[in-house]
Amino acid sequence: MKLSHVILKVEQLDKAVQEYREKGFAVEYGKEKNPINALIYFSKGPYIELLDGSRMPGAAKALMRLLGKGALIDRLQRLDTCGLGYCELAFENYETDLNKEIAILQKYGIKSCGMPSRRIDTHGRDLRFRIASPAALDVPFLMTYFSVDPKPVEFVHPNGITEISKVIYGTDPARFMLIKELCDDERLELKEGTGIEVEFDNRNR
């Protein structure tokens, strides 16, 4: 697997979109009507997803738990209660399922739950993918790549940034072996502790 994206928790989505556009990033909403997220894409490598929370009602969360999606709801609940900043990391593969990765998790004694997902983006692209959330919250979540590639070609943001050059992910060292077996992306650096840091390549420097 490779790095998919980093979730950036923001205070208020519309305000954050404006702020990051003022910082020289091209930002697009996840969908045309009532968007719940926004994206900062790069031509290569992982992208950034801006979220101000899951916006999932409590009743819906309770129902999903009853349907066996507790690991996913635990992750959404953490998103809703965590502080601002980079808070989640996702890996991606280029298959139609996550069976191989789920088997790796099982080998390490970690359960997971998954589900299909879909959205129509602001360009009218029908983006379909599957996600899986490990029950261990100190392991990144997983997804298949989009059915249609939404990334721009040979794009440089107005501020000169071309891509994310490094993602530093803090977790328990006991998870290092598992994470390295899941993801062989050279941009990923593991460290003991918590938190996520992101470094960029900037053509203007």
C-alpha atoms as an extended CHARMM CRD file, in Angstrom:
* protein
*
       205  EXT
         1         1  MET       CA              0.0000000000        0.0000000000        0.0000000000  PROA      1               0.0000000000
         2         2  LYS       CA              0.9490000000        3.6370000000       -0.3990000000  PROA      2               0.0000000000
         3         3  LEU       CA              0.0130000000        6.7380000000        1.5340000000  PROA      3               0.0000000000
         4         4  SER       CA             -3.4980000000        7.7780000000        0.5550000000  PROA      4               0.0000000000
         5         5  HSD       CA             -4.2630000000       10.9680000000        2.4590000000  PROA      5               0.0000000000
         6         6  VAL       CA             -3.9910000000       12.8160000000        5.7250000000  PROA      6               0.0000000000
         7         7  ILE       CA             -7.0780000000       14.1550000000        7.4920000000  PROA      7               0.0000000000
         8         8  LEU       CA             -6.7590000000       17.7100000000        8.7720000000  PROA      8               0.0000000000
         9         9  LYS       CA             -9.2950000000       18.5860000000       11.4600000000  PROA      9               0.0000000000
        10        10  VAL       CA            -10.4400000000       22.1780000000       11.0750000000  PROA      10              0.0000000000
        11        11  GLU       CA            -12.7420000000       24.3600000000       13.1270000000  PROA      11              0.0000000000
        12        12  GLN       CA            -15.1990000000       25.2390000000       10.3720000000  PROA      12              0.0000000000
        13        13  LEU       CA            -15.0200000000       23.8530000000        6.8370000000  PROA      13              0.0000000000
        14        14  ASP       CA            -15.9200000000       26.9300000000        4.7760000000  PROA      14              0.0000000000
        15        15  LYS       CA            -13.5740000000       29.1210000000        6.8050000000  PROA      15              0.0000000000
        16        16  ALA       CA            -10.7400000000       26.6050000000        6.4410000000  PROA      16              0.0000000000
        17        17  VAL       CA            -11.2340000000       26.3520000000        2.6760000000  PROA      17              0.0000000000
        18        18  GLN       CA            -10.8820000000       30.1200000000        2.4110000000  PROA      18              0.0000000000
        19        19  GLU       CA             -7.8320000000       30.1560000000        4.7020000000  PROA      19              0.0000000000
        20        20  TYR       CA             -6.0010000000       27.4800000000        2.7260000000  PROA      20              0.0000000000
        21        21  ARG       CA             -6.8220000000       29.1540000000       -0.5650000000  PROA      21              0.0000000000
        22        22  GLU       CA             -5.3000000000       32.3270000000        0.8620000000  PROA      22              0.0000000000
        23        23  LYS       CA             -2.2160000000       30.2600000000        1.7300000000  PROA      23              0.0000000000
        24        24  GLY       CA             -1.8450000000       29.4580000000       -1.9560000000  PROA      24              0.0000000000
        25        25  PHE       CA             -3.4110000000       25.9960000000       -2.1250000000  PROA      25              0.0000000000
        26        26  ALA       CA             -5.9870000000       24.9390000000       -4.6910000000  PROA      26              0.0000000000
        27        27  VAL       CA             -8.8250000000       23.5450000000       -2.5910000000  PROA      27              0.0000000000
        28        28  GLU       CA            -11.9980000000       21.8840000000       -3.8470000000  PROA      28              0.0000000000
        29        29  TYR       CA            -15.0490000000       20.7380000000       -1.9440000000  PROA      29              0.0000000000
        30        30  GLY       CA            -15.7900000000       17.0280000000       -1.8720000000  PROA      30              0.0000000000
        31        31  LYS       CA            -19.1890000000       17.4750000000       -3.5240000000  PROA      31              0.0000000000
        32        32  GLU       CA            -21.3240000000       20.2460000000       -4.9610000000  PROA      32              0.0000000000
        33        33  LYS       CA            -24.2160000000       20.3360000000       -2.4980000000  PROA      33              0.0000000000
        34        34  ASN       CA            -23.8730000000       20.2730000000        1.2860000000  PROA      34              0.0000000000
        35        35  PRO       CA            -20.2060000000       19.2470000000        1.2920000000  PROA      35              0.0000000000
        36        36  ILE       CA            -18.7920000000       17.7040000000        4.4390000000  PROA      36              0.0000000000
        37        37  ASN       CA            -15.1470000000       17.7850000000        3.3590000000  PROA      37              0.0000000000
        38        38  ALA       CA            -12.6670000000       19.5370000000        1.1020000000  PROA      38              0.0000000000
        39        39  LEU       CA             -9.5710000000       18.2560000000       -0.6510000000  PROA      39              0.0000000000
        40        40  ILE       CA             -6.0970000000       19.5290000000       -1.4490000000  PROA      40              0.0000000000
        41        41  TYR       CA             -4.8520000000       17.2490000000       -4.2160000000  PROA      41              0.0000000000
        42        42  PHE       CA             -1.3240000000       16.8840000000       -5.5560000000  PROA      42              0.0000000000
        43        43  SER       CA             -0.3460000000       15.2660000000       -8.8400000000  PROA      43              0.0000000000
        44        44  LYS       CA              1.7510000000       12.6670000000       -7.0110000000  PROA      44              0.0000000000
        45        45  GLY       CA              1.4660000000       11.0550000000       -3.6360000000  PROA      45              0.0000000000
        46        46  PRO       CA             -0.9490000000       11.6520000000       -0.7740000000  PROA      46              0.0000000000
        47        47  TYR       CA             -3.4660000000       14.4600000000       -0.5440000000  PROA      47              0.0000000000
        48        48  ILE       CA             -5.0340000000       16.3640000000        2.3550000000  PROA      48              0.0000000000
        49        49  GLU       CA             -8.6610000000       16.0730000000        3.4020000000  PROA      49              0.0000000000
        50        50  LEU       CA            -10.1540000000       18.9320000000        5.4310000000  PROA      50              0.0000000000
        51        51  LEU       CA            -12.9030000000       17.9500000000        7.8630000000  PROA      51              0.0000000000
        52        52  ASP       CA            -14.5820000000       19.7690000000       10.7360000000  PROA      52              0.0000000000
        53        53  GLY       CA            -16.0220000000       16.4920000000       12.0470000000  PROA      53              0.0000000000
        54        54  SER       CA            -17.8670000000       13.4400000000       10.8020000000  PROA      54              0.0000000000
        55        55  ARG       CA            -21.2560000000       15.2230000000       10.9210000000  PROA      55              0.0000000000
        56        56  MET       CA            -22.8210000000       11.8320000000       11.5410000000  PROA      56              0.0000000000
        57        57  PRO       CA            -25.8380000000       11.9650000000       13.8910000000  PROA      57              0.0000000000
        58        58  GLY       CA            -25.6950000000        9.9580000000       17.0750000000  PROA      58              0.0000000000
        59        59  ALA       CA            -28.5900000000        7.7640000000       15.9910000000  PROA      59              0.0000000000
        60        60  ALA       CA            -26.7610000000        6.8070000000       12.8060000000  PROA      60              0.0000000000
        61        61  LYS       CA            -23.6410000000        5.9610000000       14.8010000000  PROA      61              0.0000000000
        62        62  ALA       CA            -25.6700000000        3.7570000000       17.1350000000  PROA      62              0.0000000000
        63        63  LEU       CA            -27.2410000000        1.9470000000       14.1790000000  PROA      63              0.0000000000
        64        64  MET       CA            -23.8700000000        1.3200000000       12.5530000000  PROA      64              0.0000000000
        65        65  ARG       CA            -22.5760000000       -0.1540000000       15.8040000000  PROA      65              0.0000000000
        66        66  LEU       CA            -25.5080000000       -2.5450000000       15.7890000000  PROA      66              0.0000000000
        67        67  LEU       CA            -24.5510000000       -3.4900000000       12.2300000000  PROA      67              0.0000000000
        68        68  GLY       CA            -21.0360000000       -4.4380000000       13.3330000000  PROA      68              0.0000000000
        69        69  LYS       CA            -19.2640000000       -1.2390000000       12.2650000000  PROA      69              0.0000000000
        70        70  GLY       CA            -18.0180000000       -0.3310000000       15.7360000000  PROA      70              0.0000000000
        71        71  ALA       CA            -14.3640000000        0.0280000000       14.6810000000  PROA      71              0.0000000000
        72        72  LEU       CA            -15.3400000000        2.5980000000       12.0790000000  PROA      72              0.0000000000
        73        73  ILE       CA            -17.5760000000        4.4940000000       14.5030000000  PROA      73              0.0000000000
        74        74  ASP       CA            -14.7960000000        4.5760000000       17.1060000000  PROA      74              0.0000000000
        75        75  ARG       CA            -12.5910000000        6.3040000000       14.5370000000  PROA      75              0.0000000000
        76        76  LEU       CA            -15.3120000000        8.7720000000       13.5840000000  PROA      76              0.0000000000
        77        77  GLN       CA            -15.9570000000        9.4840000000       17.2400000000  PROA      77              0.0000000000
        78        78  ARG       CA            -12.2750000000       10.2650000000       17.7370000000  PROA      78              0.0000000000
        79        79  LEU       CA            -12.4360000000       12.6350000000       14.7750000000  PROA      79              0.0000000000
        80        80  ASP       CA            -15.3930000000       14.4190000000       16.3480000000  PROA      80              0.0000000000
        81        81  THR       CA            -13.6620000000       14.8890000000       19.7080000000  PROA      81              0.0000000000
        82        82  CYS       CA            -10.0010000000       15.4390000000       18.7820000000  PROA      82              0.0000000000
        83        83  GLY       CA             -8.2650000000       18.7950000000       18.6000000000  PROA      83              0.0000000000
        84        84  LEU       CA             -7.4590000000       20.7390000000       15.4520000000  PROA      84              0.0000000000
        85        85  GLY       CA             -4.6300000000       19.6390000000       13.1640000000  PROA      85              0.0000000000
        86        86  TYR       CA             -3.5560000000       16.4770000000       11.3680000000  PROA      86              0.0000000000
        87        87  CYS       CA             -5.4050000000       13.6520000000       13.0750000000  PROA      87              0.0000000000
        88        88  GLU       CA             -5.7990000000       10.6100000000       10.8050000000  PROA      88              0.0000000000
        89        89  LEU       CA             -3.7600000000        8.8270000000        8.1650000000  PROA      89              0.0000000000
        90        90  ALA       CA             -4.9930000000        6.5080000000        5.4320000000  PROA      90              0.0000000000
        91        91  PHE       CA             -3.2190000000        3.9540000000        3.2340000000  PROA      91              0.0000000000
        92        92  GLU       CA             -4.4570000000        2.9310000000       -0.2200000000  PROA      92              0.0000000000
        93        93  ASN       CA             -4.0740000000       -0.0030000000       -2.5630000000  PROA      93              0.0000000000
        94        94  TYR       CA             -4.9200000000       -0.2870000000       -6.2410000000  PROA      94              0.0000000000
        95        95  GLU       CA             -7.1410000000       -3.3650000000       -6.0940000000  PROA      95              0.0000000000
        96        96  THR       CA            -10.9150000000       -3.7330000000       -5.9320000000  PROA      96              0.0000000000
        97        97  ASP       CA            -10.8600000000       -5.0440000000       -2.3520000000  PROA      97              0.0000000000
        98        98  LEU       CA             -8.8240000000       -4.9630000000        0.8500000000  PROA      98              0.0000000000
        99        99  ASN       CA             -8.6810000000       -8.7050000000        1.4560000000  PROA      99              0.0000000000
       100       100  LYS       CA             -4.8840000000       -8.9270000000        1.5410000000  PROA      100             0.0000000000
       101       101  GLU       CA             -4.6000000000       -6.0650000000        4.0050000000  PROA      101             0.0000000000
       102       102  ILE       CA             -7.3660000000       -7.3940000000        6.2330000000  PROA      102             0.0000000000
       103       103  ALA       CA             -5.5190000000      -10.7140000000        6.3620000000  PROA      103             0.0000000000
       104       104  ILE       CA             -2.3630000000       -8.9070000000        7.4950000000  PROA      104             0.0000000000
       105       105  LEU       CA             -4.3080000000       -7.2050000000       10.2750000000  PROA      105             0.0000000000
       106       106  GLN       CA             -5.7350000000      -10.5550000000       11.3390000000  PROA      106             0.0000000000
       107       107  LYS       CA             -2.2430000000      -12.0330000000       11.4610000000  PROA      107             0.0000000000
       108       108  TYR       CA             -1.4190000000       -9.4090000000       14.0780000000  PROA      108             0.0000000000
       109       109  GLY       CA             -4.6330000000      -10.1060000000       15.9750000000  PROA      109             0.0000000000
       110       110  ILE       CA             -6.4350000000       -6.9340000000       14.8750000000  PROA      110             0.0000000000
       111       111  LYS       CA            -10.0460000000       -7.0070000000       13.7850000000  PROA      111             0.0000000000
       112       112  SER       CA            -11.4430000000       -4.5210000000       11.2990000000  PROA      112             0.0000000000
       113       113  CYS       CA            -14.6730000000       -3.5530000000        9.6330000000  PROA      113             0.0000000000
       114       114  GLY       CA            -15.2210000000       -2.1780000000        6.1750000000  PROA      114             0.0000000000
       115       115  MET       CA            -17.8000000000       -0.8420000000        3.8070000000  PROA      115             0.0000000000
       116       116  PRO       CA            -18.1480000000        0.5850000000        0.2940000000  PROA      116             0.0000000000
       117       117  SER       CA            -18.2240000000        4.3320000000       -0.1580000000  PROA      117             0.0000000000
       118       118  ARG       CA            -19.0690000000        6.6860000000       -2.9950000000  PROA      118             0.0000000000
       119       119  ARG       CA            -19.3980000000       10.3600000000       -3.8140000000  PROA      119             0.0000000000
       120       120  ILE       CA            -19.9190000000       12.5040000000       -6.9040000000  PROA      120             0.0000000000
       121       121  ASP       CA            -17.3190000000       15.2640000000       -6.7960000000  PROA      121             0.0000000000
       122       122  THR       CA            -17.6030000000       18.8500000000       -8.0100000000  PROA      122             0.0000000000
       123       123  HSD       CA            -16.3640000000       17.8080000000      -11.4790000000  PROA      123             0.0000000000
       124       124  GLY       CA            -19.1160000000       15.2090000000      -11.8080000000  PROA      124             0.0000000000
       125       125  ARG       CA            -16.7520000000       12.2710000000      -11.3210000000  PROA      125             0.0000000000
       126       126  ASP       CA            -18.2740000000        9.1800000000       -9.7170000000  PROA      126             0.0000000000
       127       127  LEU       CA            -15.6780000000        8.2220000000       -7.1160000000  PROA      127             0.0000000000
       128       128  ARG       CA            -16.1980000000        4.7390000000       -5.7150000000  PROA      128             0.0000000000
       129       129  PHE       CA            -13.9480000000        2.9870000000       -3.2080000000  PROA      129             0.0000000000
       130       130  ARG       CA            -13.9160000000        0.6980000000       -0.2040000000  PROA      130             0.0000000000
       131       131  ILE       CA            -12.6590000000        1.5400000000        3.2780000000  PROA      131             0.0000000000
       132       132  ALA       CA            -11.6120000000       -0.6010000000        6.2350000000  PROA      132             0.0000000000
       133       133  SER       CA            -10.9900000000        0.6030000000        9.7580000000  PROA      133             0.0000000000
       134       134  PRO       CA             -8.7370000000       -1.4320000000       12.0670000000  PROA      134             0.0000000000
       135       135  ALA       CA            -10.1090000000       -1.7630000000       15.5930000000  PROA      135             0.0000000000
       136       136  ALA       CA             -6.6810000000       -0.6080000000       16.7890000000  PROA      136             0.0000000000
       137       137  LEU       CA             -6.9340000000        3.1750000000       16.4590000000  PROA      137             0.0000000000
       138       138  ASP       CA             -3.1460000000        3.5750000000       16.4450000000  PROA      138             0.0000000000
       139       139  VAL       CA             -3.0360000000        1.9030000000       13.0170000000  PROA      139             0.0000000000
       140       140  PRO       CA             -4.0080000000        3.9860000000        9.9350000000  PROA      140             0.0000000000
       141       141  PHE       CA             -7.2280000000        3.1430000000        8.1350000000  PROA      141             0.0000000000
       142       142  LEU       CA             -7.3000000000        1.5890000000        4.6820000000  PROA      142             0.0000000000
       143       143  MET       CA             -8.9900000000        2.2470000000        1.3710000000  PROA      143             0.0000000000
       144       144  THR       CA             -8.9470000000        1.1770000000       -2.2430000000  PROA      144             0.0000000000
       145       145  TYR       CA             -8.0490000000        3.9050000000       -4.7070000000  PROA      145             0.0000000000
       146       146  PHE       CA            -10.8530000000        5.8270000000       -6.3740000000  PROA      146             0.0000000000
       147       147  SER       CA            -12.5500000000        4.2590000000       -9.3790000000  PROA      147             0.0000000000
       148       148  VAL       CA            -11.7360000000        7.4990000000      -11.2410000000  PROA      148             0.0000000000
       149       149  ASP       CA             -8.4650000000        9.3210000000      -10.6260000000  PROA      149             0.0000000000
       150       150  PRO       CA             -9.2950000000       12.8460000000       -9.3350000000  PROA      150             0.0000000000
       151       151  LYS       CA             -5.7240000000       14.1360000000       -9.1110000000  PROA      151             0.0000000000
       152       152  PRO       CA             -4.5660000000       16.9580000000      -11.4000000000  PROA      152             0.0000000000
       153       153  VAL       CA             -1.7900000000       16.2510000000      -13.8990000000  PROA      153             0.0000000000
       154       154  GLU       CA              1.5830000000       18.0040000000      -13.4690000000  PROA      154             0.0000000000
       155       155  PHE       CA             -0.0020000000       20.5260000000      -11.1430000000  PROA      155             0.0000000000
       156       156  VAL       CA              1.7860000000       23.0680000000       -8.9840000000  PROA      156             0.0000000000
       157       157  HSD       CA             -0.1860000000       24.9660000000       -6.3510000000  PROA      157             0.0000000000
       158       158  PRO       CA             -0.0510000000       28.7740000000       -6.5680000000  PROA      158             0.0000000000
       159       159  ASN       CA              2.2390000000       28.7850000000       -3.5130000000  PROA      159             0.0000000000
       160       160  GLY       CA              4.7730000000       26.5820000000       -5.3310000000  PROA      160             0.0000000000
       161       161  ILE       CA              4.0290000000       23.3460000000       -3.4630000000  PROA      161             0.0000000000
       162       162  THR       CA              4.1230000000       20.2870000000       -5.7030000000  PROA      162             0.0000000000
       163       163  GLU       CA              3.5880000000       17.3950000000       -3.3140000000  PROA      163             0.0000000000
       164       164  ILE       CA              3.8010000000       16.0350000000        0.2070000000  PROA      164             0.0000000000
       165       165  SER       CA              7.3670000000       14.8480000000        0.6310000000  PROA      165             0.0000000000
       166       166  LYS       CA              7.0510000000       13.1820000000        4.0330000000  PROA      166             0.0000000000
       167       167  VAL       CA              4.4330000000       12.0900000000        6.5520000000  PROA      167             0.0000000000
       168       168  ILE       CA              5.6790000000       11.4040000000       10.0720000000  PROA      168             0.0000000000
       169       169  TYR       CA              3.2800000000        9.1510000000       11.9600000000  PROA      169             0.0000000000
       170       170  GLY       CA              3.4790000000        8.6990000000       15.7050000000  PROA      170             0.0000000000
       171       171  THR       CA              2.3930000000        5.3900000000       17.1990000000  PROA      171             0.0000000000
       172       172  ASP       CA              3.4230000000        2.6030000000       19.5500000000  PROA      172             0.0000000000
       173       173  PRO       CA              6.7000000000        0.9900000000       18.3510000000  PROA      173             0.0000000000
       174       174  ALA       CA              4.9190000000       -2.3550000000       18.7260000000  PROA      174             0.0000000000
       175       175  ARG       CA              2.9190000000       -1.3290000000       15.6400000000  PROA      175             0.0000000000
       176       176  PHE       CA              5.9260000000       -0.5080000000       13.4530000000  PROA      176             0.0000000000
       177       177  MET       CA              6.3060000000       -4.0010000000       11.9520000000  PROA      177             0.0000000000
       178       178  LEU       CA              2.6150000000       -4.2330000000       11.0770000000  PROA      178             0.0000000000
       179       179  ILE       CA              2.5170000000       -0.7770000000        9.5260000000  PROA      179             0.0000000000
       180       180  LYS       CA              5.6340000000       -1.4580000000        7.4600000000  PROA      180             0.0000000000
       181       181  GLU       CA              4.0830000000       -4.7030000000        6.2300000000  PROA      181             0.0000000000
       182       182  LEU       CA              0.9680000000       -2.8080000000        5.1930000000  PROA      182             0.0000000000
       183       183  CYS       CA              2.6950000000        0.2080000000        3.6220000000  PROA      183             0.0000000000
       184       184  ASP       CA              6.0010000000        0.4630000000        1.7700000000  PROA      184             0.0000000000
       185       185  ASP       CA              5.7020000000        4.1360000000        0.8330000000  PROA      185             0.0000000000
       186       186  GLU       CA              9.0720000000        5.8630000000        1.1170000000  PROA      186             0.0000000000
       187       187  ARG       CA              7.3170000000        9.0670000000        2.1980000000  PROA      187             0.0000000000
       188       188  LEU       CA              6.2000000000        7.4410000000        5.4580000000  PROA      188             0.0000000000
       189       189  GLU       CA              8.3250000000        7.8350000000        8.5720000000  PROA      189             0.0000000000
       190       190  LEU       CA              7.3040000000        6.2010000000       11.8470000000  PROA      190             0.0000000000
       191       191  LYS       CA              8.1250000000        7.5860000000       15.2650000000  PROA      191             0.0000000000
       192       192  GLU       CA              7.3350000000        6.6190000000       18.8220000000  PROA      192             0.0000000000
       193       193  GLY       CA              4.5400000000        8.6760000000       20.3260000000  PROA      193             0.0000000000
       194       194  THR       CA              1.4550000000       10.2870000000       18.8560000000  PROA      194             0.0000000000
       195       195  GLY       CA              0.6000000000       12.9120000000       16.2770000000  PROA      195             0.0000000000
       196       196  ILE       CA              1.0880000000       13.3890000000       12.5480000000  PROA      196             0.0000000000
       197       197  GLU       CA              3.4650000000       15.8070000000       10.8300000000  PROA      197             0.0000000000
       198       198  VAL       CA              3.4960000000       16.6900000000        7.1450000000  PROA      198             0.0000000000
       199       199  GLU       CA              6.3500000000       18.1060000000        5.0610000000  PROA      199             0.0000000000
       200       200  PHE       CA              6.0270000000       19.5490000000        1.5480000000  PROA      200             0.0000000000
       201       201  ASP       CA              8.1230000000       19.9400000000       -1.5700000000  PROA      201             0.0000000000
       202       202  ASN       CA              8.0340000000       23.5630000000       -2.6650000000  PROA      202             0.0000000000
       203       203  ARG       CA              9.2820000000       24.5940000000       -6.0970000000  PROA      203             0.0000000000
       204       204  ASN       CA              9.8470000000       28.1520000000       -4.8370000000  PROA      204             0.0000000000
       205       205  ARG       CA             12.4520000000       27.1530000000       -2.2660000000  PROA      205             0.0000000000
